[in-house]
């Protein structure tokens, strides 16, 4: 049993529940969560997941700013100081898909050749999808929860293959939260919140 695994599980659950409930406090917990995940993945030799954490920290900072400093036309109908939930265009979905496919393949080849990563292709594509989900979350796009569901199904698989104990349970709980949050954010989008 790994202390980083346990602490990461608690922090991760707290972060996603807060995000799913549209709480800006998810970012503060998220900062600490990134640090513990970095340490956990470093121990497990999951290089792509480890490299994600400093980048995730920066995206978290960007999201924190976006959620609390919306432009006039982006303000929530429920709270004029918050960013409203919006939707991603079909063109942007296509760009995102192509970017994830290409960058995932390139990074997987690097991991396969240069590291001891036990699941380089899965790790790489989960990294790229996580970047996408985090960026969409930072922009408060309701579809981020669709990407998060894909990521968490993949993470559940990767964590089981890597011998982690608590993170697979956390991923299963993330899936449940993701379904709930997808529904909640879609309702907010429909209301202009």
Secondary structure in CASP SS format (residue, H / E / C, confidence):
PFRMAT SS
TARGET T0000
AUTHOR 0000-0000-0000
METHOD secondary structure of the structure
MODEL  1
X C 1.00
X C 1.00
X H 1.00
X H 1.00
X H 1.00
X H 1.00
X H 1.00
X H 1.00
X H 1.00
X H 1.00
X H 1.00
X H 1.00
X H 1.00
X H 1.00
X H 1.00
X H 1.00
X H 1.00
X H 1.00
X H 1.00
X H 1.00
X C 1.00
X C 1.00
X C 1.00
X C 1.00
X C 1.00
X H 1.00
X H 1.00
X H 1.00
X H 1.00
X H 1.00
X H 1.00
X H 1.00
X H 1.00
X H 1.00
X H 1.00
X H 1.00
X H 1.00
X H 1.00
X H 1.00
X H 1.00
X H 1.00
X H 1.00
X H 1.00
X H 1.00
X C 1.00
X C 1.00
X H 1.00
X H 1.00
X H 1.00
X H 1.00
X H 1.00
X H 1.00
X H 1.00
X H 1.00
X H 1.00
X H 1.00
X H 1.00
X H 1.00
X H 1.00
X H 1.00
X H 1.00
X H 1.00
X H 1.00
X H 1.00
X H 1.00
X H 1.00
X H 1.00
X H 1.00
X C 1.00
X C 1.00
X C 1.00
X H 1.00
X H 1.00
X H 1.00
X E 1.00
X C 1.00
X C 1.00
X C 1.00
X C 1.00
X C 1.00
X C 1.00
X C 1.00
X E 1.00
X C 1.00
X C 1.00
X E 1.00
X C 1.00
X C 1.00
X C 1.00
X H 1.00
X H 1.00
X H 1.00
X H 1.00
X H 1.00
X H 1.00
X H 1.00
X H 1.00
X H 1.00
X H 1.00
X H 1.00
X H 1.00
X H 1.00
X H 1.00
X H 1.00
X H 1.00
X H 1.00
X H 1.00
X H 1.00
X H 1.00
X H 1.00
X H 1.00
X H 1.00
X H 1.00
X H 1.00
X C 1.00
X C 1.00
X C 1.00
X C 1.00
X C 1.00
X H 1.00
X H 1.00
X H 1.00
X H 1.00
X H 1.00
X H 1.00
X H 1.00
X H 1.00
X H 1.00
X H 1.00
X H 1.00
X H 1.00
X H 1.00
X H 1.00
X H 1.00
X H 1.00
X H 1.00
X H 1.00
X H 1.00
X C 1.00
X C 1.00
X E 1.00
X C 1.00
X C 1.00
X H 1.00
X H 1.00
X H 1.00
X H 1.00
X H 1.00
X H 1.00
X H 1.00
X H 1.00
X H 1.00
X H 1.00
X H 1.00
X H 1.00
X H 1.00
X H 1.00
X H 1.00
X H 1.00
X H 1.00
X H 1.00
X H 1.00
X C 1.00
X C 1.00
X C 1.00
X C 1.00
X H 1.00
X H 1.00
X H 1.00
X H 1.00
X H 1.00
X H 1.00
X H 1.00
X H 1.00
X H 1.00
X H 1.00
X H 1.00
X H 1.00
X H 1.00
X H 1.00
X H 1.00
X H 1.00
X H 1.00
X H 1.00
X H 1.00
X H 1.00
X H 1.00
X H 1.00
X H 1.00
X H 1.00
X H 1.00
X C 1.00
X C 1.00
END
